[in-house]
């Protein structure tokens, strides 16, 4: 693969082994023009440090907030973002696309 | 995801093997399927399809939604020629996560000082290339424009399924190369796989600019092929 997404997965492993709580966010579905391809990863640790991306920076803040909850309770979540979303004024994709993101804890 | 599974996924990648993680979106259940276990999996046809496309995907099976995290082996590039362009290419290729091997039998060129932090083989291509495992995730970049060094490498690549073969040299140099390879028994369909003069035509002149044009051509060769099959 021509990407460094797998370096992100390696970092997720390293962070977890170092004893940090870690969440893995993955783009699982896109509609229209989406900034990052399906399969792109963002990882987040319990201190909100992050690596990788699931959009061009549009929704990362919101994903990080949700990821901290996932790290706390261990329940995977599916998040959806797009201009049609009611949260569009706060977070959304200026490109007009829509994306679905799966967030899970690294156990 | 269990740390053990993430660790296995990273391990498969380090070993240059394909792997897929299947996630049941409703239940969160997951399993990792290595390339050799695909045929035995209940989702085998879907796994095959998406591995060929080289893309992760959300799929449906028996009314359930599964996400397939598709991990292809890392792309490998074999550069023939420890030359100036190679020096410019290598740092750019590292940014793209490519595994790089440089082959050049000329000890004056192939020195660790000129090529730090990269696998550098001071050997003739015919001696070393068969052991490098040319597969559909491999690209050959031939940069010496010396037929004694480039030709055996190109011949190895033509006999493999590698996804990219680029060769430096003017159109005239390439005409003579085609002549030699035709005499060696290759037909037009084989020879059309060679991209020469190497690189996208962006008017590149400096070694770094030529490196950009080569790298862009490699990305295009890999991505367009998969886009076509999607």
Interface residues (C-beta under 8 A of the other chain):
Chain A: X1 X2 X3 X4 X6 X7 X9 X10 X12 X13 X16 X17 X24 X26 X28 X29 X37 X38 X39 X75 X76 X78 X100 X102 X104 X105 X106 X107
Chain B: X1 X2 X3 X6 X7 X9 X10 X13 X23 X25 X28 X54 X55 X56 X57 X58 X67 X69 X70 X71 X72 X74 X75 X95 X96 X97 X98 X219 X222 X223
